[in-house]
Amino acid sequence: MILEVAKLGVKYFVFIGSEPLLRDDIVELCEFCNKVSLKPYVVTKGGRLAARGERGEKLAKGLRRAGVKVTVAVDGITHATIDAIMWYSRCL
């Protein structure tokens, strides 16, 4: 799919929806975007980036190396706000 999008002359490829950073191959996909002249972007909740220890750091460095622009989506400041938003969105 990424290659087909690049052939259309698109300049950017955005990984969004669900949680893109749950994919074990997200860094490789972003590197492939660069190879086919697409600028990769990721929209995330940021949980995996905030993981303590080597896992979060390795992911962050991999995304940086791949030239990824990252946007962290914040639904709310408190768990109560986030829970209310998530409950509401499931009802729609």
Backbone as CSV, one residue per row, in Angstrom:
resi,resn,N_x,N_y,N_z,CA_x,CA_y,CA_z,C_x,C_y,C_z
1,MET,0.812,-1.195,0.000,0.000,0.000,0.000,0.861,1.266,0.000
2,ILE,1.932,1.270,0.771,2.795,2.449,0.840,3.370,2.763,-0.535
3,LEU,3.812,1.752,-1.232,4.387,1.954,-2.567,3.351,2.512,-3.537
4,GLU,2.129,2.013,-3.473,1.075,2.511,-4.353,0.772,3.980,-4.077
5,VAL,0.776,4.347,-2.804,0.542,5.753,-2.430,1.672,6.625,-2.973
6,ALA,2.901,6.158,-2.864,4.052,6.927,-3.356,3.953,7.128,-4.866
7,LYS,3.491,6.120,-5.584,3.366,6.221,-7.040,2.341,7.265,-7.458
8,LEU,1.421,7.591,-6.568,0.419,8.617,-6.854,0.976,10.032,-6.711
9,GLY,2.194,10.138,-6.213,2.813,11.449,-6.058,2.533,12.113,-4.722
10,VAL,1.996,11.357,-3.786,1.716,11.882,-2.453,3.046,12.145,-1.744
11,LYS,3.088,13.157,-0.889,4.335,13.525,-0.215,4.432,13.001,1.211
12,TYR,3.289,12.719,1.836,3.280,12.332,3.243,2.490,11.041,3.428
13,PHE,2.899,10.257,4.425,2.152,9.058,4.787,1.962,9.093,6.294
14,VAL,0.703,9.081,6.742,0.391,9.198,8.162,-0.123,7.856,8.695
15,PHE,0.546,7.362,9.719,0.096,6.166,10.413,-0.781,6.641,11.560
16,ILE,-2.072,6.335,11.491,-3.038,6.822,12.476,-4.128,5.772,12.635
17,GLY,-4.760,5.768,13.772,-5.858,4.843,14.007,-5.416,3.701,14.896
18,SER,-6.294,3.324,15.790,-5.960,2.331,16.795,-4.702,2.829,17.501
19,GLU,-3.623,2.128,17.443,-2.356,2.595,18.016,-1.220,2.087,17.144
20,PRO,-0.734,2.938,16.226,0.291,2.500,15.277,1.566,1.963,15.924
21,LEU,1.887,2.441,17.115,3.128,2.001,17.745,3.027,0.596,18.345
22,LEU,1.853,-0.018,18.273,1.729,-1.408,18.687,2.287,-2.358,17.628
23,ARG,2.468,-1.861,16.427,3.064,-2.674,15.361,4.556,-2.843,15.627
24,ASP,5.013,-4.067,15.615,6.439,-4.318,15.824,7.289,-3.809,14.670
25,ASP,6.675,-3.621,13.501,7.417,-3.211,12.306,7.231,-1.738,11.947
26,ILE,6.743,-0.917,12.888,6.451,0.485,12.563,7.697,1.246,12.118
27,VAL,8.830,0.998,12.732,10.060,1.701,12.334,10.446,1.300,10.908
28,GLU,10.346,0.013,10.605,10.684,-0.458,9.261,9.734,0.116,8.224
29,LEU,8.456,0.222,8.564,7.495,0.825,7.635,7.832,2.289,7.374
30,CYS,8.221,3.001,8.424,8.594,4.411,8.268,9.878,4.544,7.449
31,GLU,10.823,3.645,7.659,12.045,3.664,6.848,11.718,3.409,5.377
32,PHE,10.775,2.507,5.120,10.370,2.238,3.744,9.721,3.476,3.127
33,CYS,8.931,4.191,3.913,8.336,5.441,3.423,9.430,6.366,2.902
34,ASN,10.501,6.507,3.655,11.613,7.358,3.232,12.229,6.870,1.929
35,LYS,12.362,5.561,1.781,12.962,4.993,0.571,12.156,5.311,-0.673
36,VAL,10.830,5.455,-0.514,9.977,5.751,-1.671,9.537,7.216,-1.677
37,SER,10.320,8.063,-1.006,10.139,9.529,-0.988,8.835,9.997,-0.343
38,LEU,8.379,9.286,0.664,7.244,9.725,1.469,7.769,10.144,2.843
39,LYS,7.251,11.234,3.374,7.623,11.662,4.717,6.670,10.991,5.708
40,PRO,7.201,10.158,6.621,6.328,9.451,7.554,5.938,10.282,8.776
41,TYR,4.678,10.160,9.138,4.128,10.778,10.342,3.415,9.696,11.144
42,VAL,3.447,9.799,12.464,2.746,8.863,13.339,1.930,9.671,14.340
43,VAL,0.650,9.311,14.477,-0.203,9.892,15.510,-0.439,8.788,16.537
44,THR,-0.076,9.047,17.781,-0.072,8.025,18.815,-0.594,8.560,20.136
45,LYS,-0.966,7.661,21.018,-1.283,8.039,22.402,0.000,8.166,23.216
46,GLY,1.093,7.584,22.715,2.402,7.760,23.333,2.787,6.760,24.399
47,GLY,1.924,5.814,24.695,2.207,4.855,25.759,3.497,4.076,25.550
48,ARG,3.718,3.608,24.351,4.936,2.838,24.074,6.183,3.724,24.131
49,LEU,6.052,4.979,23.769,7.200,5.879,23.852,7.547,6.186,25.298
50,ALA,6.542,6.158,26.152,6.753,6.475,27.563,7.167,5.257,28.377
51,ALA,7.217,4.090,27.724,7.578,2.862,28.449,8.964,3.012,29.064
52,ARG,9.072,2.578,30.279,10.360,2.666,30.972,11.316,1.623,30.431
53,GLY,12.571,1.944,30.516,13.594,0.981,30.133,13.944,1.045,28.662
54,GLU,14.578,0.005,28.230,15.156,-0.041,26.891,14.109,-0.042,25.776
55,ARG,12.949,-0.620,26.018,11.938,-0.750,24.959,11.469,0.601,24.411
56,GLY,11.077,1.504,25.311,10.608,2.819,24.886,11.709,3.634,24.237
57,GLU,12.895,3.554,24.803,14.032,4.298,24.259,14.420,3.778,22.874
58,LYS,14.416,2.472,22.709,14.756,1.873,21.416,13.747,2.301,20.343
59,LEU,12.468,2.299,20.692,11.434,2.721,19.747,11.608,4.191,19.382
60,ALA,11.814,5.045,20.373,11.980,6.479,20.121,13.186,6.747,19.228
61,LYS,14.299,6.068,19.503,15.493,6.258,18.678,15.279,5.743,17.257
62,GLY,14.560,4.637,17.119,14.268,4.101,15.797,13.407,5.046,14.981
63,LEU,12.393,5.626,15.617,11.532,6.588,14.918,12.318,7.834,14.532
64,ARG,13.175,8.278,15.420,14.007,9.457,15.109,14.941,9.172,13.939
65,ARG,15.581,8.001,13.981,16.489,7.603,12.904,15.747,7.527,11.560
66,ALA,14.473,7.112,11.618,13.663,6.997,10.403,13.085,8.342,9.967
67,GLY,13.351,9.406,10.722,12.876,10.734,10.340,11.385,10.929,10.504
68,VAL,10.796,10.239,11.445,9.354,10.288,11.657,8.967,11.539,12.450
69,LYS,7.911,12.187,12.017,7.303,13.270,12.786,6.207,12.623,13.628
70,VAL,6.263,12.817,14.939,5.335,12.172,15.856,4.407,13.208,16.483
71,THR,3.113,12.901,16.474,2.123,13.708,17.169,1.527,12.843,18.263
72,VAL,1.525,13.358,19.495,0.926,12.632,20.608,-0.462,13.211,20.851
73,ALA,-1.475,12.358,20.717,-2.860,12.773,20.925,-3.212,12.612,22.402
74,VAL,-3.687,13.685,23.009,-4.058,13.657,24.421,-5.554,13.930,24.513
75,ASP,-6.290,12.935,25.007,-7.742,13.080,25.114,-8.160,13.840,26.356
76,GLY,-7.325,13.851,27.361,-7.665,14.539,28.590,-6.508,14.465,29.572
77,ILE,-6.605,15.246,30.628,-5.529,15.301,31.605,-5.716,14.243,32.686
78,THR,-6.943,13.988,33.068,-7.190,13.023,34.138,-7.758,11.726,33.565
79,HIS,-7.604,10.652,34.321,-8.178,9.374,33.891,-9.696,9.466,33.785
80,ALA,-10.320,10.246,34.654,-11.776,10.394,34.609,-12.218,11.038,33.298
81,THR,-11.486,12.041,32.849,-11.807,12.698,31.581,-11.619,11.734,30.415
82,ILE,-10.504,11.040,30.408,-10.230,10.087,29.331,-11.285,8.987,29.314
83,ASP,-11.625,8.452,30.479,-12.643,7.410,30.557,-13.987,7.917,30.046
84,ALA,-14.328,9.144,30.389,-15.601,9.716,29.928,-15.607,9.871,28.417
85,ILE,-14.506,10.330,27.851,-14.414,10.495,26.397,-14.483,9.137,25.707
86,MET,-13.752,8.175,26.217,-13.737,6.855,25.594,-15.106,6.187,25.715
87,TRP,-15.789,6.350,26.837,-17.118,5.787,26.992,-18.062,6.422,25.986
88,TYR,-17.985,7.745,25.852,-18.855,8.460,24.927,-18.608,8.018,23.493
89,SER,-17.333,7.873,23.098,-17.021,7.502,21.724,-17.485,6.081,21.417
90,ARG,-17.499,5.190,22.399,-17.990,3.824,22.173,-19.495,3.803,22.001
91,CYS,-20.187,4.813,22.513,-21.643,4.873,22.413,-22.109,5.401,21.064
92,LEU,-21.233,6.032,20.307,-21.647,6.620,19.020,-21.815,5.570,17.956
